[in-house]
Amino acid sequence: MFAGTATALITPFKKDGSIDEECLRRLVDFQEENGVTTLVPCGSTGESATLSHDEHVEVVKIVIDQARKARILAGAGSNSTAEAVMLSKKAADLGADGILSISPYYNKPTQEGIFQHFKAICDAIDIPLVVYNVPGRTGSNMAAETTLRLAAVQGIAAIKEASGNLEQVQRILANKPRDFEVLSGEDSLTFPMMALGASGTISVASNCCPKLVSDMVALSRNERYIEAATIHYKLAPLFSCLFCESNPIPIKYTMMRMGYGNGVPRLPLTPLSDSGRLEVDPVLKGLGLI
């Protein structure tokens, strides 16, 4: 259902720190015009951790209202199962096509706790759930065995895999149910993961390069790997520099340079440093983005 290219949307803010609705709507249009098939509001790239519940609902509502053809996979994760259930229900009520939910962070639950957390969310909603494994942010890895156990639960449709462990990815791909999708959660690994059998990506880089990322993914899905690899290597410097500081600091700066938002994240994140700009700017110029 969510195969192809999904963009983990930034949340643009105004100078006073409020949500920039006009900019967010333009960003949705930019994505759809350039081949993105799914939009993901309120993920970690969208700074969900610093959005109030009301703001979270507002962002999802704006994206759903503006989208004309893309599916909406609403971020609704939390390290509190009850809070994740509440946010998921609200997004479902707004008309989201699915929910993206991060594995509980900070708490460091057992594998059984991770399974029960996601099962409780799935049981509470009637739209597909995509689980998200990103040990670098959560402090714990969701083992391949846990992912495969979740894949057997009706209503859990896919995983966004950002462990960086291709051996783990291969175990999931080799043993998953046919209709369970594996999506890359790391831009630099999207191409190799798709060569192994992944269905697509939830991308940070597609905020600024939606067509290139969409083309690379479409070519990979059609097993045109040589052509896809050409795009992968063209984008490789971007994949690297967008993580020179904590995401979404570099991508918010990038989008500001392209006319989307003021580039300022909410504290405790800070604007891109001078050294970061020296790393990012040449790459953006090389790709013709600025």
C-alpha positions in Angstrom: 0.0 0.0 0.0 2.9 2.4 0.8 5.3 1.1 -1.8 7.2 3.9 -3.7 8.4 7.2 -2.4 7.2 8.8 0.7 8.5 12.1 2.0 9.0 12.6 5.7 7.8 16.2 5.6 9.4 19.1 7.5 7.1 21.3 9.5 7.8 24.9 8.4 7.4 27.5 11.1 6.9 31.3 10.9 9.2 33.8 12.7 7.0 33.7 15.8 7.4 29.9 15.9 3.8 29.0 14.8 3.1 26.6 11.9 3.4 28.2 8.5 0.3 26.8 6.9 0.8 28.5 3.5 4.3 27.1 3.2 3.2 23.6 4.2 0.5 23.6 1.6 3.1 24.7 -1.1 5.4 21.9 0.1 2.6 19.3 -0.4 2.0 20.6 -3.9 5.7 20.4 -4.7 5.9 16.8 -3.6 2.8 15.7 -5.6 4.0 17.5 -8.7 7.3 15.6 -8.6 6.2 12.0 -8.2 5.9 11.4 -4.4 3.2 8.8 -3.7 2.9 9.2 0.1 3.2 12.1 2.4 4.3 11.7 6.0 3.5 14.6 8.3 4.5 14.7 12.0 7.4 12.2 11.8 10.8 13.0 13.5 11.7 15.1 10.4 8.5 17.1 11.1 9.6 17.7 14.7 6.8 15.9 16.2 8.6 15.8 19.5 8.1 19.5 20.0 4.6 19.8 18.5 1.7 20.2 21.0 -1.1 17.7 20.5 -3.2 20.5 18.9 -0.4 21.4 16.5 0.1 17.7 15.7 -3.5 17.4 14.7 -3.4 20.7 12.8 -0.4 19.6 10.6 -2.0 16.3 9.7 -5.3 18.1 8.9 -3.5 20.6 6.6 -1.7 17.9 4.7 -4.8 15.8 4.3 -6.7 18.8 3.1 -4.1 19.9 0.6 -3.2 16.5 -0.9 -4.9 15.6 -4.1 -3.5 12.2 -5.0 -0.8 11.2 -2.5 -1.6 8.8 0.4 -1.2 10.3 3.9 0.8 8.2 6.4 0.5 10.2 9.5 3.1 10.1 12.2 1.5 9.3 15.5 4.2 7.8 17.6 5.1 8.1 21.3 7.0 6.3 24.0 3.7 6.2 25.9 1.4 3.5 24.4 -1.7 5.4 25.6 -0.5 8.6 23.9 0.3 6.8 20.7 -3.1 5.3 20.6 -4.7 8.7 21.2 -2.7 10.4 18.4 -3.4 7.5 16.0 -7.1 7.6 16.6 -7.1 11.4 15.9 -5.2 11.0 12.7 -7.5 8.1 11.6 -10.6 10.3 12.3 -9.1 13.1 10.2 -8.9 10.7 7.2 -5.3 9.5 7.2 -4.6 6.4 5.0 -2.3 4.9 7.6 -0.3 5.5 10.7 3.5 5.6 11.1 4.5 4.8 14.7 8.0 4.8 16.1 9.3 2.1 18.5 9.1 3.4 22.0 12.1 5.6 22.8 13.8 6.3 26.2 11.9 3.5 28.0 14.0 0.8 26.3 11.2 -1.9 26.4 11.9 -5.6 25.9 11.1 -7.1 22.6 7.8 -8.3 24.1 7.0 -4.8 25.2 7.7 -3.5 21.7 5.4 -6.1 20.2 2.6 -5.4 22.7 3.0 -1.6 22.2 2.4 -1.9 18.4 -0.4 -4.5 18.8 -2.3 -2.2 21.2 -2.1 0.7 18.6 -3.1 -1.7 15.8 -6.1 -3.0 17.8 -7.3 0.6 18.4 -7.5 1.8 14.8 -9.0 0.5 11.6 -6.4 1.8 9.1 -3.0 0.2 8.4 -0.1 0.7 10.8 3.5 1.1 9.7 6.0 0.4 12.5 9.3 2.3 12.6 12.6 0.9 13.8 15.3 3.6 14.3 17.7 2.5 17.1 19.8 5.7 16.8 16.8 7.7 18.1 15.0 5.2 20.3 17.9 3.6 22.2 16.7 0.1 21.4 16.6 -2.1 18.3 13.5 -4.0 17.1 14.9 -7.4 16.3 14.1 -9.0 13.0 12.2 -11.7 14.9 9.9 -9.1 16.5 9.3 -7.4 13.1 8.3 -10.8 11.6 6.0 -11.5 14.5 4.4 -8.0 14.0 4.1 -8.7 10.3 1.7 -11.6 11.0 -0.7 -9.2 12.9 -3.6 -8.2 10.7 -3.5 -4.4 10.2 0.3 -4.0 10.5 1.2 -3.3 6.9 4.9 -2.4 6.8 8.1 -1.4 8.6 10.2 1.7 8.1 13.6 0.1 8.7 16.4 2.5 9.8 18.6 0.2 11.8 21.4 0.5 9.2 21.9 -3.2 9.5 21.5 -4.9 6.1 21.8 -8.3 7.6 18.8 -7.6 9.7 17.0 -6.2 6.7 17.7 -9.3 4.7 16.3 -11.6 7.5 13.1 -9.6 7.4 12.9 -9.6 3.6 13.6 -13.3 3.3 11.0 -14.4 5.9 8.2 -11.8 5.7 4.6 -12.4 4.5 4.3 -11.5 0.8 2.0 -8.5 1.5 4.2 -7.0 4.2 6.2 -4.0 2.9 9.7 -3.1 3.9 10.5 0.6 3.5 13.9 2.2 3.8 14.3 4.7 6.6 17.8 5.8 5.6 18.3 7.6 2.3 21.8 6.3 1.8 20.5 2.7 2.0 17.4 3.0 -0.1 19.0 1.8 -3.3 20.8 -1.3 -1.7 17.7 -2.1 0.3 15.5 -2.0 -2.8 18.0 -4.2 -4.7 17.5 -6.7 -1.9 13.7 -6.5 -2.3 12.4 -3.5 -0.3 9.3 -1.8 -1.6 10.3 1.9 -1.3 11.4 4.6 1.0 10.3 7.1 3.6 12.8 9.8 2.7 14.3 13.0 4.1 16.0 14.0 0.9 12.8 13.9 -1.1 11.8 17.1 0.7 14.2 18.9 -1.6 14.7 16.4 -4.4 11.3 14.6 -4.8 11.7 13.9 -8.5 15.2 12.4 -8.3 14.3 10.2 -5.3 11.0 9.2 -6.9 12.8 8.3 -10.2 15.4 6.2 -8.4 12.8 4.3 -6.5 10.6 3.8 -9.6 13.6 2.5 -11.6 14.5 0.1 -8.7 11.0 -1.2 -8.5 11.2 -2.0 -12.2 14.6 -3.7 -11.7 16.4 -1.1 -13.8 19.2 -1.1 -11.2 22.0 0.4 -13.4 19.9 3.5 -14.1 18.8 3.7 -10.4 22.4 3.4 -9.3 23.3 6.5 -11.4 20.8 8.6 -9.5 21.9 7.0 -6.2 25.5 8.1 -6.7 24.4 11.5 -7.9 22.4 12.0 -4.6 25.0 10.3 -2.3 26.7 13.6 -1.3 23.2 15.0 -0.4 22.3 11.9 1.6 25.5 12.4 3.6 25.4 16.2 4.2 21.7 16.1 5.2 22.9 14.3 8.3 26.0 16.4 9.1 24.0 17.6 12.1 20.9 16.1 13.7 17.9 15.7 11.4 16.0 17.9 10.6 18.5 20.7 11.0 20.2 20.4 7.6 17.0 19.7 5.6 15.2 22.6 7.2 18.1 24.9 6.2 18.0 23.3 2.7 14.3 24.0 2.3 14.7 27.5 3.5 17.3 28.1 0.8 14.6 26.7 -1.7 11.9 29.1 -0.3 10.1 26.8 2.1 10.1 28.1 5.7 12.6 30.1 7.7 15.0 27.1 8.3 14.7 27.4 12.1 13.8 24.3 14.1 12.4 24.4 17.6 14.6 24.1 20.6 16.4 22.0 21.7 17.4 21.8 18.0 19.3 24.9 16.7 19.8 26.3 13.2 22.5 24.8 11.0 25.9 25.9 12.1 28.4 27.9 9.9 30.5 24.7 9.4 27.3 22.8 8.5 26.4 25.5 5.9 29.9 25.1 4.4 29.2 21.4 4.0 25.7 21.7 2.7 25.8 24.7 0.3 28.3 23.2 -2.3 26.1 20.0 -2.5 23.0 22.1 -3.0 24.7 24.1 -5.7 26.0 21.0 -7.4 22.5 19.7 -7.7 21.1 23.0 -8.9 18.9 23.4 -5.9 20.2 26.9 -5.1 
